[in-house]
């Protein structure tokens, strides 16, 4: 703005850059100043104003920059970096903006920068740090949060807790937010539908499919009253997840296809790729399975997510690619895909680590590496048990039991079956001491 004012006034007076520079400045300095690449001191600006025959305040006011407007631009740049699949660049930009906002005492801008920082950390797979950001923002007063929605924060926090395997805490956070909405008598909104859909996913992971199914239908009903395709798509997406977990794979395919159609009309490339991954998972469980079609979808999703996705998104794809490999009898490829997924996850992602470990174990079984497969199966079951995903943990222990029984290891098979029944809520005591002694012996 300052540069354009100086240039316009110089041209109106018919002065060259050298004439405006005079003896005190250089023509190149004036050129850089007009291009906005130099910020002059007040003394220099008063000298330029004198040569332009204008009131110095007309130029000096340009030096008083609005920090809020500047931060708005910084935040827009950071959001663009995050949306275009550059989470590391976005993280650095958001952190810089957060420091500027703090220095300028602009709490609303600081909250927006911290919100962006949390999402960038989530995209990079740093879920513990991301969750801490979201929780810190939720503790702020509404005036301090500014434009950052508390419900959007809860949804983001629940996503992190779900991946970290802290399902109970995620359910508690989502239910508290929904209770608050009902108490305030807030009509269904896009955010409320997304919150219910998030809760559906948490209950489905924990194994409470009855509650998940009820909430999924509630989300679809609420979404139908809104003129928003994203909300409807989210509702169908999670309803498809529940149907898939209930073993209703044909119904799940229909629901996920509807969600995919909703999102395909928008510009959310990441959501489309994640839905392609979900659809591929359904295809791998239909009767008969369709691994070739699933792999085609997964390759498309992988190519997209390498540009715009996060770490966990890519691991979903790699794990399902390994499942497709298993169905096609390509065990070495399954080992490669599952192993690559585990490397990307790192520590802390209990649920997805467990899922990927189970696929890796199946690949080892396919290659005849029975002992390694059993070790991995047991590790996966323990991850699921620690996360509170009791139903999934029960299936993992049962899978291990079947593997042990098939090779004649009866004592450990009984122990694994007992673990499975315990996860389903059954108290098993008969023969427990004997089984434990046999295993230790």
N, C-alpha and C positions, 0 to 999 in steps of 0.2 A: 504494500500500500504506500509506504514512504517513497520507495523507488519510483513508482508510477507518478506520484505527485511531483516529484522533482523533475522527472523527464518531461511531463506535460507542460509545466511552467517554463522550463528552459526552452522548449520548442516554441511556445507562444511568444517568448521574448526574442527568438531568433538567435539564441546563443549556442555555440558549439560546446562540447564537453570540456575542451581545453580552456575556453573562455570562462566557463563556470568554475573550473578548477582554480584558476588564478595562479598566484605564486605559492600559495600555501599547500595546495593539493595537486595530485597528478590526474591527467585525463583518464588513466586506467582505473583510478580509484572511483571517479565519478561513474564510469561505466559499470563497475561492480556494484556501486551503490544503487544505481537505477535498476540493476538486475536483481536486487534484493539479496545480494551475496555479501554485503557489508552492513554493519550497524554502527553508525557514527556516534561520537560523543556529543553531548549537548553543546559544547563549545564549537565543534566543527559544524554542527547543524545550524547554529546561529549565524556563522559566517556565510554559509550557503544561502540562508534566508535573506541575509543582507544583500547578496549579489543578485538574488531573484526578486528583490524589492517586495518581499511579502512579510506578513506578521510571523515572527519565529514560532509562535504557538501553533500555527497552522501545520508546521512540520513536526514540532516537538510532541504534539498529541499522538503522533504515530509511534513514538517510542514507548508509550504507555500501552503495552500489549495486554489484551484480555486473556488471562491465564486459562479461563474456562473454555474460550473458543479454541485456543491452541490445544488444550487437552482433548477437546472433542475430535479434532483432526487426528491426534495421536491414537485415540481409541478406535476411530474408524479404520485407520491403517492396521491396527492390531487385529480387529475383527475380520478384516479382509484376509490377512495372513492366515488366521485360524480357519476361515471358511474355504480357503484354497489349498488346504492340506499342508500348511507349514507351521505346525504347532510349536516348534522350537523358536522360530522367528517371532511368532505371536507371543510366546511366553516372555521373551526378552522385552518386546515392545510394551506388553501389559505391565511388567515390573517397573520399567522406566516411567510409564505414565502414573503408576501408583505412587512412586516416590515424588514425582512432580506435584501430584494432587495433595500429598501429605504436606509438602513444603509450602504449598499455596493455601493450605487450610480449606480445601474443597472436599468435604466428606462424601458428597454425592458422586463426584468424579472418582474419588478413591475407591468407593464401593464398586463402581462399574469396572475399574481396573482390576480389583481383586476378584470379581466375578469372572472376568476374562482369564485371569491367571489360573483360577481353579479349573476352568474348562480346558485350558491348554495343558495343564498338568494331567488331567484325566485323559486327554487325547494321547499324551506321551506314555500312558500306562502307570503314572505315579499316583495311584489311587489314594494311598494314605494321606499324602500331602494335599491332594485335591479335596478330599473329604474334610480335612482340617480347615481349609479355606472356606468351604461352604458352611461349615458349622460356625465359624467365627462370624461370618456375615449374618447368619440367622440370629446371633446373639445381639446384633446391633438394634437400636431403635429405628422405627420406620423412617424417621427424618434423616438418619445417618445413612440408611440404605439407598435413599433416593429412588431412582427408577428401577432398581433391582428388585424383582418380585420374590417374595418369601416362598411362594409356592414353586416357582421355577428352581429355587435353591433346594427345596426339599426333594424335588424330582431328581436333581443332579446328585444330591447326597445319597439318595436311595440307590441310584445306579452304581455309585462307588461301593456302597455297603453290600450290594448284591454280588458284585464281582469279588469283593474281599471275603465273601462268605459269612458276613455278619447279618444274616437274614432277619433275626429277631429284632435287632436294633433298627433295621430298615423298615420293617413292618410297623414298629412303634412310631417312628417319625412320620410315616405316611398317614397312619390312622389319626395321629394327633392333628395333623394339618387338615385332614378331611373333617374331623370333629369341629375344628375351628370354623371351617367354611359353613357347616350346618348351623352352628350357633349364631353366626353372623347372617344367616339366611341368604347366602350368596347363591344366585341362580347358576345353573350349569354354564361353565365357560370352557374355553380350550384348555386352560391350565388345570381345571378340576378334572376334566376327562383324562388328561395326561397323567394326573396324579393317581386317579383310580386305576388306570391302565398299568402304571408302575407298580401299584399294590398287587394287581393281578399277577404280574411276573414274580413278585416276591413270594406270594403264597404258593404259586406253582412250583417254584424252586424248593420251597420247604416241604412240599408234598401234600399240602392241604388243597386238593384239587376241587373239593366241593365248594369251599369258600371262593376259590379262584374263579370257578365257573359262574357262580352267582354274581360276583363283581364284574366279570367280563360282560355279562348280559346287561348289567346296570350301565357300564361304560358305553356300550353300543346304543342303548336307549337315550342316554344323555347326549351323546354325540349326534344322534339323529335330529335333535332339536336345535343344533347349531349349523350355521352355514359355513362350515370350515372343513375342508377335505383332510387337513392334517389330523384334526381331532378324530374324525371318522376312521381314518387310516390307522391311527394308534390303537383305537378300540378293536378293530378287526384283527390287527397284528397280534395283540395279546390274547384275544379270544382264540385265535389260531394256535397260539402256544399251548393254551390249556387243552384244546381238543387233541393236539399232538401228544401231550403228556398222558392224556386219558386213553390213548391208543386209537382215537377216531381220526385216522390219517386222511381219509378222503374229505371229511368235513374240514379238517385243518387246512388242506390244500385249497379248498374253496375260499376260506376266510383269508388266508395269506394272499391269494390271488386278488381278492378285493382290495386288500390293503395296498398291494403293489400297484394296482390300477390307480388308486387315490394319489399315491406319492409320485407315480410316474408323470403325472400332469404338472408337477411342481418342478422346482430347481434344486431339490435336496438330494444330490447325488449320493451322499453317504447313506441316507435312509433307504434309497432304492437298492444300493448294494447290500445293505444289511438284510433287507427283505428277500433279496435273491438268495442270500445265505440261508435264511429261515426256510424258504421254499425248497431249497436243495435238501435240507435236513428232513423235510417231510417226504420228499421223493425217495430218499434212502430208506424210509420205513413203510412205504406203501407195499401192497401185495399185488403183483411181484414188485420188488424194488426196482428203481430206475437209475442206476449209478451213472450211466453215460450222460443222461439228461442233467442229472445233478452236477456232474463234473463240469459240463458246459456252463451252467449257471455260476458255479463257484469260480471258474476262471475269469468270467466277466466281472464278478464281484471283487476278486483279488486285484484285477487291473485297476478298477475304480478306487478301491480302498488304499492302494499304494500311493494314490495322489491325494485323497481327501479323508482317509480314515484314520482311526487311532490304533494303538497297539492291540487292544483286545479284539477289535473288529477283525483285524487280520488273523488273529489266532483262531477265532471262530471259523474263518474260511479254511485255514490250514487243517484244523481238526476234522472238519467235514470232508475236505479233500482226502484226508487219510482214511476216513470211513468209506468213501467211494472206492479208494484203492483196495481196501479190504474186500469189498463185495466183488471187485473185479479180479481178486486173487493176486494183486500186485503188492506183495508184502514189503518188499524193499522200498517202494515208493511211499507206502504208508508209514514206514519207519522214518523216512526222510521228512515227510510233511509234519508228522506228529512231533518229531524231535525239533524241527525248526520252530514250531509253535511254542514248545516249552522254553526254548532259548529266548524267545521274544518276551515271554511272560515275566520271567524273573520270579522273585519271591513275593509272597503275599496274596496272590490271586487264587485262593483256595478252590473255589468252585470250578473255574475253567481249567486250572491245573489238574484237578481230579478227573474231569471229563477227558482231557487230552491224554492223561496217564492211562486211562482205561483203553483208549484206542491204541496207544503205544503197546500196552500189554497184549492186546489182540494180535497186533502185528508180530510180536515176538512168538506168540503161540503158533501163528501161521508158519513161521520159520522153524518151529520146533524147539525154540529156546524156552522150555517150560519153567525152569527155576527163575529165570529173569522175569518172565511174565507174572509169576505168582508174587514175586517181591514187589513189582510195580502195582499189581492189583491191590495188594494190602495197603500200600502207601496211598493209593487213590481213595480207598475206603476210609482211611483215617482222616484224610483231607475233608471228605464229605461229612464225616461225623463231626469234625470240629466246627464246620460251618453251620450246623443245624439243619442241613438238608437230609433229614432222617430217611425219607423215602428213597432218595437216590443212593444214600449210603447203604440202605438195606439191600438194594439191587446189586450194588458193588460187592458187598460181602457174600451174597448168594452166588454171584458169578465166580468169585474166588473159590467158594465151597464146591461148586460143580467141577471146577478145574482140578481141585485137590482130590475129589472123590473119583474122578475119571482115571486118575493114576494110582489109586489104591491108598492114598494117604488119609485113612479114615479118621484118625484122631484130629488132625488139623481141619479136615472137612467139617466134622461136628462142631469144632470151635468156631469156624467161620459161619456156619448156619446159625449157631447161637447168637453171634454178633448181629446177624441179619434180623433175627426175630426180635432182639432187644431194640434195634433201631425202629422197628414197627410197633413198639410199645408192649411187647410180650415179655413177661418176666420168666426167664428160663433158669431153673435151679437144679433140675434132676440131672445127675451125672456131671455137674459142672466141675466139681473138684477133681474128679477122675480125668476129665478131658484136659484140664489145666496141667495135671501132673504128667500126663502122657506127652503133652507138648514140650514141657520143660525137660522131661527125661530124654 
